[in-house]
Amino acid sequence: MAGLNFNWFLGPDDGSNRQLLQQVHPSDWTTPQPPAVYDLVVIGGGTAGLVSAAGAAGLGARVALIERFLLGGDCLNFGCVPSKALLSVSRRMAAIRDAHTLGIRGAAGHVDFAAVMERMRQLRAGLSPHDSAERFRGLGVDVWFGEAQFAAKNVITCAGHRLNFRRAIIATGSEPVIPDVNGLTADSVLTNRNLFSLTELPRRLAVIGGGPVGVEMAQAFARFGSQVTLIQRAAQLLPREAPAAAEMLLRQLTDRDGVTVLLNASPLAVTEQGSVRRIQVQTGGQTLQVECDQILVAAGRRSTVHELQPGSAGIRLTADGQLLLNDRLQTTNTAVYAAGDVSSAERLTHAADFLARTALQNSLFAGGARASRLLIPRCTYCSPEIAAVGLSDQEARQRSADVLTLTGDLSANDRSVLDGSTSGFVRLYVARRNGRILGATIVGDHAGELISEVSVAIAGGVTVGRLASVIHPYPTVADALRRLGDQYNRQRLTPFVKRILQLWLRWRIW
């Protein structure tokens, strides 16, 4: 598409990136000829858009999928896929660094950053056929590249054509926010959109933002050898997570990974002198100067839909420019729905997937699927991993009379002890009256894998007491969850119940 500098987003111009680009925005793509009317037009080719288009086409609908940039969205191109490729390498570097604690002598490692990034690009290109234009054409989807705009209640324009539709789904995703700081501009900083085009490791990296992206990349680049300073406005890292989890992560970053973390810190201005950048930061009643070579901004994301001209289709926006949606993900134009980042504060790939299923069911079948009923777990893939689902730590504390919090430290878990990975805990929030599991926080290696057991339990109505009777292999970290069931059952054994049992046993014996 004219006007887009793909090399800025997908640098360098090598075989892997050319392979990726040919899959997700082929230069020789033939624009489809639209039918008289589409059953469904999907705007946006990220996770939510791809799931919507594939699902509808599989049901026999005539579907158009419009993407102005790269199919696969942020997940494939600038998010989950490249970031986890880097985190995989950084975890191995930490293992080499800490090998002496296991009795391994002489272990050494040196990061060839260019090779690490080349591996990432190869892996990303290798995964791209799943999201490719050719694959979706094979599924029966008309793939359009260009800017989409609403022209009427049931009309979208793209590439000089009018696409009439019966239903439409907006899945245009979100973009990184650049804070309003003097000297901080979109073309002078790194975001997730251009971070993965680096070929040289920054000697000094400043990260603005202590959310999932900020802490993951701060840790990874520190382990690669950068001198990293993380600037976080809030009083803790990962503000959504349990304070105990955030504190463990803070100790890991500062004590073991060498990251300088500034909390309650606000960037005031950015200046440049040659290749050196200076960030003026206010923190703790004083002003500091942070010198760096590159700045990564990871200060949140926002969805943008105004370029679609939604008003032309009777689609109303909220005061802050977001789509006005009901719980069925329907806009004020009853023929238009939304999914993915534009429809939820849960800006996660798996959330986008299931939000798309909700929108698709409601748009094509007038279904009653509700977004509020989705149980969406989350995980930050730092070391230690931090995962959560359902009720949060703060919500549990606010409802302490009704909620029992059960915690098991991994220092008491045999597998964690044997692996030398005792930093972390498993925590369940349960209904005090009947043991129903309401939520969980897990901190430790593979927390993202472990949280799924809790999600299944919540979705299936499995109580914490019932969880105690599920046999887990020994030794495993997951057994720590079962032991929380034992903990719950022991707490139900009040002095009165114990006395009744003692009398019963004496009677039975005699």
C-alpha positions, -999 to +999 in steps of 0.1 A: +000+000+000+014+033-010+027+056+018+037+028+042+074+023+050+075-014+056+113-013+063+107+010+093+085-017+108+101-048+093+138-040+092+163-051+080+155-060+044+166-096+046+152-130+034+131-136+065+114-102+064+108-105+027+092-139+032+071-125+060+059-095+039+050-117+010+028-137+033+010-109+051+010-081+025+020-095-009+031-069-034+014-087-063-020-092-046-050-090-070-078-069-056-110-090-055-142-082-074-169-076-048-202-094-050-235-075-048-234-079-011-212-096+015-226-115+044-198-102+065-171-076+061-143-077+087-121-046+091-087-055+105-065-086+100-052-092+135-062-121+157-098-109+161-102-102+124-087-135+113-108-155+136-139-137+125-132-141+088-122-178+090-151-187+112-177-170+090-162-184+058-162-219+073-199-216+079-205-207+042-208-170+045-194-146+018-167-127+036-144-098+030-114-092+052-098-057+049-063-050+062-045-017+057-011-029+069+000-064+078-021-095+083-014-111+116-016-078+134+006-070+163+007-106+177+025-121+147+045-090+136+052-069+167+040-086+198+036-121+211+057-139+185+088-118+183+088-109+220+086-145+232+114-154+208+136-129+226+124-139+261+133-176+253+169-165+246+170-143+277+159-171+300+187-193+287+212-165+293+200-163+329+203-200+333+239-199+321+246-169+344+232-188+374+246-222+365+272-220+393+245-224+419+238-258+405+274-270+407+282-262+370+316-246+368+330-226+339+296-219+322+299-188+301+277-172+274+279-143+251+249-128+234+253-123+196+225-098+194+224-097+156+221-135+156+193-135+183+173-110+162+179-130+130+166-161+147+135-142+158+129-130+122+133-165+109+108-179+134+083-151+127+085-157+090+081-194+096+048-189+115+034-163+090+017-187+065-010-194+091-020-157+089-013-153+052-034-137+025-031-169+004-043-191+032-074-170+038-081-168+001-080-206+001-106-205+029-129-186+007-123-151+021-119-121-002-088-104+012-086-066+006-056-044+013-063-007+018-080+019+040-115+010+050-142+037+056-179+036+063-198+053+035-234+045+047-251+022+073-243-009+053-215+002+030-177+003+034-153+017+008-119+002+002-094+005-027-119+025-048-147-001-044-180+000-025-185-031-004-221-036+006-226-058+037-253-074+058-231-075+089-197-061+097-171-066+125-146-039+134-113-054+146-088-027+139-067-033+171-048-008+190-016+013+188+011+023+214+005+055+233+033+081+233+031+101+265+029+139+262+064+146+273+085+175+258+110+160+233+093+126+232+080+120+196+068+088+179+096+089+153+124+093+179+116+064+202+112+026+201+078+011+206+067-025+200+062-015+164+099-009+156+118-025+185+121-058+167+139-041+137+169-035+159+201-052+147+225-037+173+221-040+211+216-006+227+244+000+253+220+019+275+182+015+272+155+035+290+121+019+293+091+041+300+063+020+314+062-009+339+034-029+324+038-063+308+057-051+277+079-028+297+090-054+323+094-082+298+117-062+274+136-045+303+145-079+316+153-094+282+176-065+272+193-064+306+201-101+302+214-094+267+239-069+282+222-035+280+223-011+309+185-007+315+166+019+334+129+014+338+107+044+346+073+036+360+047+063+370+028+040+394+039+029+429+045-007+417+053-027+386+023-044+369-003-024+388-031-049+380-013-077+398-009-087+435+015-064+453+034-095+465+039-106+429+051-072+418+075-071+447+090-104+437+095-092+402+110-060+414+136-079+434+144-101+405+149-072+381+170-051+405+190-077+425+196-103+398+192-087+364+207-053+372+178-032+360+175+003+377+138+007+385+124+041+393+088+039+408+065+068+413+086+084+385+074+108+358+094+117+327+094+155+323+115+161+292+138+145+267+169+161+252+195+149+228+232+157+225+248+138+197+239+101+202+232+106+239+196+111+251+188+125+285+155+120+302+146+144+330+127+123+356+108+135+387+107+109+415+106+110+452+106+148+454+138+151+433+147+154+397+171+129+381+188+127+347+187+093+330+212+090+301+205+064+274+211+056+238+176+043+230+142+049+246+115+022+246+080+035+252+057+009+267+032+032+284-001+016+273-022+013+241-053+029+226-077+018+200-083+041+171-115+040+150-121+076+139-103+070+106-131+046+097-156+075+096-180+056+119-204+085+121-213+078+084-227+045+095-245+057+126-218+043+149-214+064+180-182+068+200-177+074+237-163+107+250-127+093+248-132+082+212-139+045+218-167+025+203-199+025+222-208-012+226-233-033+244-224-066+261-230-085+228-203-063+213-228-046+191-224-009+181-252+016+178-255+004+142-272-029+148-255-044+118-220-036+130-201-054+158-166-052+173-139-076+185-104-075+198-086-045+213-113-021+201-139-040+222-122-047+255-096-035+280-082-070+279-057-064+250-045-100+247-043-123+218-064-151+234-089-125+245-092-112+209-098-148+198-128-154+221-142-118+217-142-125+180-162-158+186-187-138+207-191-111+180-194-137+152-220-157+170-241-126+177-237-110+143-245-140+121-270-158+143-285-131+165-270-150+195-270-140+231-233-145+238-220-120+263-185-106+265-189-101+303-191-139+307-157-146+292-132-159+317-099-144+305-066-154+321-035-133+317+002-138+320+033-117+320+062-138+306+090-123+327+111-143+352+093-152+374+061-154+353+031-138+368-003-152+358-038-144+371-075-152+363-108-143+378-110-123+410-079-101+416-059-098+448-073-063+454-109-075+449-104-104+473-091-081+500-121-058+495-144-088+500-124-104+528-155-114+548-168-135+519-135-146+504-108-168+518-073-164+504-052-195+503-015-191+496+013-217+491+049-206+487+069-225+461+097-227+487+075-255+502+070-272+468+095-301+463+098-297+426+105-260+429+132-268+455+148-294+434+148-271+404+162-242+423+132-221+414+116-213+447+108-176+441+070-175+437+037-187+451+003-201+442-027-183+455-064-191+453-093-168+462-123-190+472-158-185+485-155-190+522-189-207+524-187-234+498-151-234+485-160-222+450-128-209+433-132-172+424-097-164+411-060-170+413-026-155+412+004-177+403+040-165+404+069-187+393+083-206+364+056-217+340+029-198+358+012-192+324+008-230+320-004-235+356-031-209+354-050-229+329-057-256+355-074-230+376-093-216+346-107-251+339-117-255+376-135-221+376-153-228+343-162-263+354-174-253+389-147-274+406-144-264+442-111-261+460-121-290+482-127-311+451-093-300+437-077-316+468-089-350+457-075-348+421-042-368+420-013-348+407+020-364+397+048-360+422+070-340+421+053-312+401+047-275+407+011-280+399+008-302+430+010-269+449-025-261+437-038-294+450-023-288+484-042-255+486-073-278+486-059-296+515-053-263+532-089-253+527-102-286+541-080-283+572-094-248+579-129-263+579-118-286+607-129-263+635-124-273+672-161-282+674-158-306+644-126-321+658-144-328+691-173-345+673-148-366+653-129-376+684-162-388+701-171-407+669-138-425+667-139-435+704-174-449+699-163-468+668-132-482+684-152-495+714 
